[in-house]
Every structure is written in C-alpha cells, then in structure tokens.
Amino acid sequence: MDFKIIVDSCCDLTKDLRERFNISTAPLSIDVGDKHFIDDENLDREGLLDSMRNSSDAPKTASPGPGPFLDLYQKYENSFVVTLSKELSASYQNAVLAKELVKEEAADKFVKVFNSFSASAGETMIAYKLGELIEAGLNRDEIVEKTEKYVEDMQTLFVLDSLDNLIKAGRMGKLKGKIASFFNIKPVLGATPEGTITLVDKARGSKRAIRKLVEKIGERG
C-alpha cells in the first residue's frame, strides 16, 4: 500500500527530508505591505526578509485554502496530512474540509489529518515520524496510532531572536519592546497542550536564552 505525506508550508523541511519521504506541500501565502508572496519552492526568501525588515507593518499570513489540499488528495489513495495548530491557523480546518470534499468524489480514499498543536519544527518532527513509520512497513492503522501518541507526547520549545514582528503586530507594546530589545532580552516560548504559544522564560542574550531552552528541555524530560 502506497502512502503520501502532505504538509502545509509552515513545516520546516530540508530538501533531503522532502526528497527522502517524497513529501508534498500546500503553500501558505504571506503579505508584507503591498507585496504578496506564495510560500512554495519559488519563494523569493531574500525578498521576503527584506520586505519584512523594511515594513512598518507585521507580515500577514493566510493558510492554504481547501483547494491546494484537495488537489493533492485527488492524486493519492492514502494521505497523511500534518498542519499548523488549529489554534494558530485555519490550515487544519481547510485540510479537513478538503478531506470531506474528496470523500464525496471517491469514498474509498483515505485521508488522515493530524493537528500538530505546534508549528514549524513541531510539524517537521511529526512528518519525520510518519516517514519513519512508513519506511518501517507499518500498516495504516498502526501508523495512525503511533503518530497520534507521538503528537500527544511531543513538546515544542524555541527562542525568538527578534521582537520586531511582535511589536509590529501589536502583541507587545512599543515601549516594552524597545526596552526588551535594548537589553537584548530573548523570550523562550513554547506550545501549550491546546496548541497556542506561551512565554516559558526569558534571558538576556541569545547564548543565555539557549541555555535556558536546554534547561527547560531537561526539566521536561
């Protein structure tokens, strides 16, 4: 039985992982000021980063609609899908809607959508786990069971290097943000069990923040 792994483009895949597990992507879109970017293989990354640095507004992202997911589901008989946390994006809901649409066309198609309760690297770890289970030759039900347990046990922590976009988006006051930036304060953030992002700790400077991150990982086992 052939299996297909599908992710949204928030999943931080390397070229090697994408090729090893033959992963397909439904792209998000990003608006910065009056510029529009599609987060696919043709994304102008330098142009995007330059626009973000020079814009006074925070970038606005839009999840893939049901269409890109549906296009992919139609190509494969068995699809495992990993999306951004449904608390952070409509990507999960759109992937599920596309599943309902493709089942109306072909009831025998199998689609399992996993809510990552995370983003970026968290999605990557789930996609990697799926790839390993498929390579190990497990059947469909075993893959679903083991992946659901993996998602349940997974914890995501990260250090935010720049506060600029939090300030631009109004999620941090300008004065507070300027003070934190002046003193080089780096927040350590993490995903909650519900799939939202919360402040775990903070430190002055990237090296200390990384040490805090390692400490938190150790505490959580």
Secondary structure, 3 states (H helix, E strand, C coil): CCCEEEEECCCCCCHHHHHHHCCEEECCEEEECCEEEECCCCCCHHHHHHHHHHCCCCCEEECCCHHHHHHHHCCCCEEEEEECCCCCCCHHHHHHHHHHHHHHHCCCCEEEEEECCCCCHHHHHHHHHHHHHHHCCCCHHHHHHHHHHHHHHCCCEEECCCCHHHHHCCCCCHHHHHHHHHCCEEEEEEECCCCCEEEEEEEECHHHHHHHHHHHHHHHC
